[in-house]
Amino acid sequence: MNNRSLIHVSLAIIAFLTNFDGTVFAQLNFPKPTLPAVASSKDVLLVSADGAVRMWSPLKSAPANPFPIQLPGNTVQIAAAETVSYALLETGIIVGWSTNDFGSNLATPDIRIIAGLQNMVSIDATFERVVALRSDGIVFTWKASGGKETQDSSGRIIIPVEGLRDIVQVATSSNHSLALDRNGQVFAWGFNGARQLGNNLPDLLQPVSKVSGLESVIAIDTGLSSSFALKSDGTLWAWGSNTSCMMGNGLRPGAESEPGGIQAVPTRIPGLTAVRTFSAGSGHVLALVNDGTVRSWGSNGFGQIGNGAAGYQVSPARVPGLNDVASIYASGMRSFAVTTGGAIWHWGATMPRQTGRDGQPRPLILVK
């Protein structure tokens, strides 16, 4: 679920290294971003290509424009939980801070290094759930609440996810998570009330299991109770809840109990081809196709579909006015697009400290 900046596996560099005992393992490396990236929750984060981070905050003392955050190093990825912001630094450590940590100087919150994590290459966060990926393909998870990382029943704060290896990308919602391995296979764990784990099993809470029926996957993401996978042939597959029309299949169920309310197994989204990358918000999805234009579908309560209309978009449709797009970010009820020239467009829920309307129904340039 994209309350974060997303780095897809297609950008990963996998180096095969040798342990002292002669076994071979994969070492993940991700190139530094060459364009700005966005992550959004209550706060909105922006990381520039030079690794500098700026932030829009809902605090009354915050300016309407983004202000810089002073971090102990250059940032390569950002992620936003409900009350906590995270930055993955180029040194491989992860730091976090909360809106509550700001003192008199907005630029210098109480920055905390997430203890026990080194050589990290990716992070994802939403609400109070965080997953992070280490360079050796091991996944860690923890709960962030009010800026304080909380312990589990064994006293651990950071928990390695059992049953996963050789992972190259992670994604999480508030109640379930996905992992993609270097063989293009998808794994899921967590809550399964809307069959968002893709196995059509009735158990509500499940450990890690492979998602059947998916091969040659190159990117993953999660909605609130839905899951998505992009295959190497440019097709996008979806499963889970369809109450926000995120399955993109033309159906508009009023509840998960109604026909079409749940898509229990991965199914190709019809009419959508040549997808380069994609991003899922709480109830809507963005897809960037090879010609540099964007498709959107799902919930449109704050204008996050970008077509200027009201109501749900039940199938993928082009977002008017956007061309030469290089990357996209669906975060909560907000949508963002970055063009090849580095301009950032925004539509959907208003930015923090923005007044005068409930949403931006069409894309407008946020940062030139």
Sequence and secondary structure as in RCSB ss.txt:
>XXXX:A:sequence
MNNRSLIHVSLAIIAFLTNFDGTVFAQLNFPKPTLPAVASSKDVLLVSADGAVRMWSPLKSAPANPFPIQLPGNT
VQIAAAETVSYALLETGIIVGWSTNDFGSNLATPDIRIIAGLQNMVSIDATFERVVALRSDGIVFTWKASGGKET
QDSSGRIIIPVEGLRDIVQVATSSNHSLALDRNGQVFAWGFNGARQLGNNLPDLLQPVSKVSGLESVIAIDTGLS
SSFALKSDGTLWAWGSNTSCMMGNGLRPGAESEPGGIQAVPTRIPGLTAVRTFSAGSGHVLALVNDGTVRSWGSN
GFGQIGNGAAGYQVSPARVPGLNDVASIYASGMRSFAVTTGGAIWHWGATMPRQTGRDGQPRPLILVK
>XXXX:A:secstr
  SB    GGG EEEEEE TTS EEEEEE    SS EEEESSSEEEE TTS EEEE   TTS SS EEE  SS E
EEEEE SSEEEEEETTS EEEEEGGG  S TT    EE TT  SEEEEEEETTEEEEEETTS EEEEEEETTEE 
  TTS SSEE TT  SEEEEEE SSEEEEEETTS EEEEEE TTSTTSS    SEEEEEE TT  SEEEEEE SS
EEEEEETTS EEEEEE TTSTT SS   SSTTSTTSEEEEEEE TT  SEEEEEE SSEEEEEETTS EEEEE  
TTSTT SS  S EEEEEE TT  SEEEEEEETTEEEEEETTS EEEEEE  TT  S SEEEEEEEEE 
